[in-house]
């Protein structure tokens, strides 16, 4: 029986290590659709006496983005700008259409925003494209090459939608007409300049929970501690197997010390309850650990339990103290609802676990936990 328990525990440990590391795989969404609208300001070129409001309506943008990983990607986008004259100036009405292919950098992940927020993000983008300038004063469509660069702030509303605010600069090459429509002969180089400011939405597509914009990956996770635990479990299995062989021999009177193996494993933190960042509700993978400890308490009614809560090192110490206490208290509530007397359960708020490295998101996942000590 003990061998079965130990073997199951060994399997659970392997499953937990896998659960902690599988998030480094591509189990996140990579596609998104971007829709935005706002204001624009063309700077040059203009004919004398012509100008626009500062800023002036309108600009609209529609894009599709694909992320190769959680830091870099590409997007194709279409943009429309309308330029009209400022009041009390000479009238004109022109339209600007563009199609661009841009490289995208997730600056939020590159700059480790996750160490202080999971709500705000920042993207950088730059690329080249093709544009057309059309208007009442332009007899033939002006075909233009362009370079675009900008930054996009993000506020995550859910795992599927983010609110965005973007500021972009566009440089036009070979723009043969002013924005008001006058013709410019032999106008080469990046002579055109305009600015766009928009507010919009990112809609994330795919079957996974999170998009690459909000997924943190790390290749620096040190699994040495888990390797040691697994090795210890293997040794324990061998010891118990040896003891069973001795007991089964009919000619021996050897007395075997019946150690409380499950208690030792609980106290050695083989069974822990884990939490997402800044959350106090256990993740799904932690139900097996809770079941093991709950079963032990039911079978040993004289045993009491310390429930020890931890947080990672992100944030202030007093907040981490409260968060660790809340995590332990919520686990205690689970045991109470399962029929364990409150008098047998003691909450310990341990605050931030400083034994786990702070600069790795995968390592910090291991710090956000509740452990147990049977007494």
N, C-alpha and C positions, 0 to 999 in steps of 0.2 A: 504493500500500500504506500509506504513512504517513497519507494522508488518511483511509483507513478506520480506522486505529488511533486517530487523533485524534477522529474522529467517534464511535467507540465509547466513548472516554473521556469525551467530552462527554455522551453519553447516560447513562453510569454516574454522572457527577456529578449530573445532574438526578435520577436515580433515588435517589441518596443523600440529596439535599436533601428529596425527597418522603418518603423513609423516615423522616427525622428530624422532619418536620412533620406527617405523617399521624397521629401519635399525639395531635395536638391535636383531631382529629375525634372523633365519638362512637363510636369503635371499642372500647368497653368495655361490660361488662354493667351493667344498671341495676336488675334485679329481685333480691330476696333473700327468703328465708324465715327467720324468727327463732323459735327455740324455747328456752325458759328455765324454770328452776324454782328455788325457794329459800325464804327465810324472810320473815315479815311482822311488823309491829308496829302495831296500831291504837292511837292515842293518845287520841282522844276522838270521841264522847261515851261515857261508861260510867256505869252506875248504881253507887251506893255498895255496896262489897263485892264488886264484879265486876272481874276483871282477867285478862290473858293472860300467858303466858310472855314473856320478853324475850330474843331474839325468839322467835316461835312459828311452827311449821309450819302450813300450807304455803301456798305461792303458786305458781301455774303461769301461763305466758304463751305465746301463739302469735300471731305477727304476719307480715304481708306488707309489704315496703317497696319503693318505687320511687324512684329518684334521678333528678331532672331533669338534673343535671350532677354533677360530682365533689364538690360542696359542699352542695347542698340537695336535699331530697326530702320525701316523705310516706310515712307508714306507717299501716295499719289493724291494730289488734291486739285480741285477746281475752284477758281475765285472769280468774283464779279465785283467791279467798282463802278459807281456812278459819280460823275463829276459835273456839278452845275455851278453857275456863277453866283458870287456873293451879291447880296442886295446892293443897289447903287453902283454896280459895275456893269461892264458890257456882258450881255447875255451869251451863254454857250451851254451846250449839253453834250457831253461825250461819255462813252462807256468803255470800260477796260475789262477784257476777258483774259484769263490766264489758265494754263495747265502746268503743274510743276511736279517733279520727282525730288523728294527731299530725304536726306539722312536724318535720323532722329536719335538723340541721346537722352536717356532717362537720368537727368542730373540728380534727381532725388535719391536714386539708388547709388549713383557714383559718389555722392557726397554723404551717404549714410544717414538720410533723413530718418530712417527707422529707429535711430537711437533716441529721438525725441518726439516723433509723431508718426502715426499711421494714417493720418487724415489728409495731410498736405503733401503735394508732389510738385515736381518741376521738370519740364521737358525742354530741350533745346533742339532746334531744327534748322537745316540749311540745305539749299539745293538750287537747281537750275530748271528753267522751263521756257515755254513758248507763250507769247501773248499777242493780243490784237487790240488796237485802239480804233474805235469807231465813233462817229459823231456827225452832227448836222453840217459842220464846217469841213469835214474830211471827205473828199470825193472818193478816195480809194482806201480801203482798209490798210492801216499801218501795222505791218507785221514786225514783232519785236522779240528779241531774246531777253530773258531776265534772270537775275540772281535774287533769291529770297533767303532771309535769315531771321530768326526770332526766338522768343522764349514763351512757353506756355505754363502758367500756373494751374495747379489742379487742386480741387477739393473733392475727396471721395465721398459721394452720397450713399453708395452701396457697392457691392461687389460687381454690379453691372453698369453703374452710371457714375460719371464724375463731372462736376461743374468745372469749366475752364475759362481762363482769361488769357488772351494772347496779345503780344505786341510784336509786330513784324516790320522789317524794313525791306523794300523792294528796289533794286537797281535795274533800270531798263537799258539795254544795249541796242544800238541802231534804231532809236526812236526818231522817226523822220517828221513827226508833228509835235507841236506843243500840246499840252493837255486841253487847251481851249480850241485846238484844231488848225492853227496856222502851220504852214509847211516850212520845214527846215531842210535846206539842201545839204547833202553830204554830212549828216549828223551821225557820226560813228562813235563807238566807245560807250561806256556806261554814263550817259548824260542825263537819263531820267531818274528821278528819286521820288519815292512816296512812302508813306507810313500808314499802317493799318492797326487798329485796335478793336478786338472782338471779344465777345462773351459767348460761350457755347456749351456743348455737351460732348463728352466721349461716351459712346455706348459700346460696351465690351461684349464680344461674341465668343461663343465656345461652350463646351460642356463642363469645363472645370470650374472650380469655385472662384479663383482669383485670376486676374489678368497679370501679365508680366510687369505692368506699371507698379504693382503693389506687392510683388513677390520678391522676397529676400533670399538669396542663395549664398552659401558659404562652402568653400572647400577646405576650411581650416578646422573643422570639427575634430576634436581629439576623442577618439573612442577607446582610448587605452583603459579607462576605468571600467567600461562595459566588457572589454576583452578579459580583464582581470576577474570580473564577476562571473563571466561564463566559464572561465577556467576553474574558478572555485566551485561552481556548480558541478562541473564534470568530476572533480575530485570527490565532492560529497556523494555523488552517485556511486562512484567506485567504492567508497567506504561502506555505504549502506549495503551495496551488493555483497561485499565481503562478509559483513555481519550476518546477512541472511543465510549465506552459505554455512557459516558456523552454527547458526541456530538450527538449521535443517538436519545437521548430522545427528543421528539417533544415539551415537555412542559418547557424545560429549555432554558435559554438564556446565559448559561455559555460560556465564550470565552476561547478557548484552545490556549495556547502558542504553536505555531508551531515551535518546535526546529528543527535545521538542524542536524538531527541524523547522517546522513552519514558523514557530515563534522566532527562531534565530534568523530565518530569512526575512521576516517582517522587520525585525530590529536592524538587520543589516541593509535595509533600504532596497531589497530586491523588488518590493511592491511599492510603487509610488503613484500618486495621482498628479496628472499634468494639466496645465492651463495655457490658454492662448495669451498673448501680450495684453496686459492691462485688463484681464478678465478674471472673474472669480468663480466661474462655472467650469467644472471639469470637462476636458475633451472626451470624445466618445471612446478613444482607445484606453481610457483609464478605468472603465467599468470592470474589467477583469481583476485589477488590483483591489478595487473596493470589495468585490465579491469574495476574494480570498480572505481579506481581513475580517469581513462580516461573518463569514462561515467560521473562522477561528473563534471569534467572540461568542458566537452562539454555542459552540461546542465546549467552550471554557468559560462558564458563567462567573467564575471567580476572578477572571483576568480583567484588568483595566487598561486603558489605552491613552497614550499621549498622541495628539494629532498636531503635527508640527508643520506650520505653513512657511513658505519661502516666496520671495520675489527675486527677479533679476536685478542687476545693478543700475538699470536705467531709471532715472527719476530721483527725487529727493528721498532721504532716509526715512523721514516721518511718514511720507506717503507709502513707501514700500512696507513700513511696519504695519500700517493700517490694511494694506492690500494682503499681506501675508496672513494677518489675523482673519480677514474676511474669507480667504480661501479655506483656512483650517475650520472656521466656523461653519461654512457651507458643507464641508465634508462631514462634520459632526452632525449636522442636521439630517444628512442622508442616513447615517447610522441610527439616529433617533427615530426617524420615520420607519426604519426597518425593524424597530422593536428593541434596540439596545438602550438601556437606561442611561440617562444623562449623567448620573453620578459615576458611571464607569468611564466617561469620556472627558479628557482634559485638553483644552486648546492651548497651543504654544505658538506665539507669533515670533518667528525667528528673523523677520525682516529680509534684507537682501542677502543672497548667498554669495559671499565674496570668494568662495573656493572655485567658482566657475568663471572662466575668462569672459570679460565684458565685451570685447570687440568682435565677437562672432555671434551672429544671430542664431545659428544652429546650437551653439553652446548655451546661449541664453534660454533656449527652449527647455533645456534640462534643468535650469535653475528655477523655473516657474513651476513649483510643485508642492505637494504635501507628502510628507513621510510619516511613519508610524513607529512608536515604541511601546511594546507590550510589557506590562508590569504585573 
